[in-house]
């Protein structure tokens, strides 16, 4: 009861498998320390010519946006590429900005986000009952996404761009609990609502849920 099957794009699944438990490591409460560990892991992937990591680079590194994977594979990419890619993926302008951070994760927000992306309606509902302001909470990352933004599967960190098959029910729950449809997140050089992000994301369409999702977000 309360869980759903999840549509996970192949690249997203590959990224999840590559980084493994590091993505949700509760032993690293500081954002800067966590992102540095992820960047170091990415650098290993660069050295190993991991295809998923190269796709991550051509999605997020400003210098290599859209560069074919075959071309990236032939380049000698250094550690600085990993740091810059992770900074951009997590919504920061540069790694220098990450270095200046003095932020820790909010375990309540992170747990609720896990419930959302796993399609766990009842657990998310319980969290909202216990923490009524949670639907207005925001990620500590540079994009400052709300839980509702994560439902759009676009603009947030790549490994979280998956679509529970009950995403419409989850979004309705978020809205009933006080989430703001007009809340903006920082991404793609601007500020966007969840509707705008979901409308331009391939994932809800591939999951065959886009019309219903957009209708409830409008």
N, C-alpha and C positions, 0 to 999 in steps of 0.2 A: 504493500500500500504506500502511495505517496512518491514513488520513484518512477522514472520513465526511461525508455530506451533513448539513446542520444545519437544524433548525427554528428560524426567527427570526420572532417575532411582528411584525406590521406596525409597531406603535409602537416596538418595540426597533430595528427596521431604520431607521425615520425618525430616531430619536435618533442612531444610529450615523452616518447620512448628514449630519445637521445639524452635529455636532461634528467629524466627520472624523478626520484624523490627530492632532488635539489630544488625543484620548482615550488614545492610546498613544505620546505623544511622548517618545522616549528622551533628548531634549535637556533635559528638565525633571526632574532627579532628585529635587527636593525636593517633598514632598507638598503643603505649604502653597502654594508657588508654582504648582504644577500646578492645584490646585483653584481658585485665584484666576483663572487663565486660563480655566478652564471656566466659572466664574461670570460672567466678563465676556462670554464668548461667549453664555451664556444670556441675559444682559441685552440683547444685540443681538437675539436671538430674540424677547424680550418686545416690544421696540420694533417689530419686524417682524410681530408677531402670529402667530408660527409656531405651528401647532396642536400639533406634537409637544412644544414647550417648555411650552405651556399645560397639556398633559396631565402633563408632568413636575411642574409646580407643584401641580396638584390631586391628585397622588399623594404628594407629599412635604412641601409647606409646611403646617405645622400649622394655620394660619389658613384655608387655602383647600382643605383636604382634601374631595374629593368635590364641589366647586363645579362646576357645569356649565361647559363650555368657552365657551359663548356668553356667560355672565356674566363670566367672566374676561377675555374679549376686550374687553369694554366698560369694564373698570377701567383706571385709570392706575397700573400697577404699576412701582415704582421699582427701582433697583439693589439695594436691601436685600432685596427679595424673591428676587432671583437668588442672592445670597449665602446667605440662610437656606435656600433650597431645596436648594442643592448641599451645604451642611453636613449637612442631614438625610438626603439621599440617600446620602451616603457614611458615614453612621452616627455623626455627631457631634451633640451636643445643640444647638449654636449656632455661628455664625460666629466668635464670640469664642474658642471652644474651638479652632477651626482656626488662628486667629491665634497661639495659644500653642504650636503644634506646632513641633518641631525634628526632623523625621523625613525620611529619604530612602527612596526605594523600594529594595527588594531585587530587583535585576534577575533573579536566579535564580528567585525566586518568581513574578515577573511573567511571565517567559518560560514557566514551567511552566503558569501559568494560561492563557496564550494557547494552548498546546498542548492543554490540556484542552478549552477552549471551541471549538477548531477540530476536535476529534475525532482528534487526531494521537497515536494510541496508542503507536507505536514511539518517537517523540520524547519523549513523557512517560516511557516506560519507561527510556529512556537517561538522562533527567534524574534519575530516582529511583536508578538505578544509580550515578551520579556523586555524587549528594547524598542519601544515605540518610535524612537527617532532614527532607527537603523535605515529605513528606506530613503532617508535624506543624507546618509553618510556617503563619503567619497574615498576613493582609493588614494593612498599616499603618493602614487606615481605621478609623474608630470602631467599626464592627461586628465587627472582628477575625475575619473569616471565614477558615476553612481552605479548602484546595482542594476538599475534600469538600463544604463548604457551597455552593460555587459550582455544584456539580452539581445542587443543588436548585432552581435558577432562581427564587429568591425571597429577598427581604430584602437582597440585594446591589445594587450600583449598577445602574440600569435597563438600561444599554446592554450589560451582560454577562448578561442574563437570556435566554439562548438554550439550545437543547437539541440537542447532536450526536446523530444517530440511533444512534450506538454508545455512548450514555451509560452503559448497563449494563456494557458491557465496560470502560469507563474507570473506573467506580466500583469494579468488581471489582479492577482493577489498583491503584487507590488503597488499597483495604483490604488487599490482599496486601502492599503496600509499607509498611503500618503506620499508615494513616490511622485515626483514632478515630471510630467511629460515634456515640459519646456526647459528642463535643466540642460545645461550645455557642458560638453567636455572639450578639452583642447586637443586637437588632432588635425593633421593635414594642413597646417598653417592657419587654421581658423577655429571656430567654435561650432559644435553641431549637437542637435538633439538626437535622441535615440531613433526617432522616426527617420531622419535624414540618413543616419548611418545604416540602419536596417534596410532601407530602400536601395542603397547602393552596394550592399553586401551580397555576394553570390551564395553564401551559406544558407540563409533562410529559404532562398529559392530552390537550391539543391535539395534541401530537406522537405520541400513541397509544403512549406508552412508560411511563406511570405504573405500571401493575401490576407490570411487571418491575422497574422502578427501586425501587419501594417494597419489593418482596420482598427485594432484595439489601441494602437499607438497614436492614431491620427487625432 
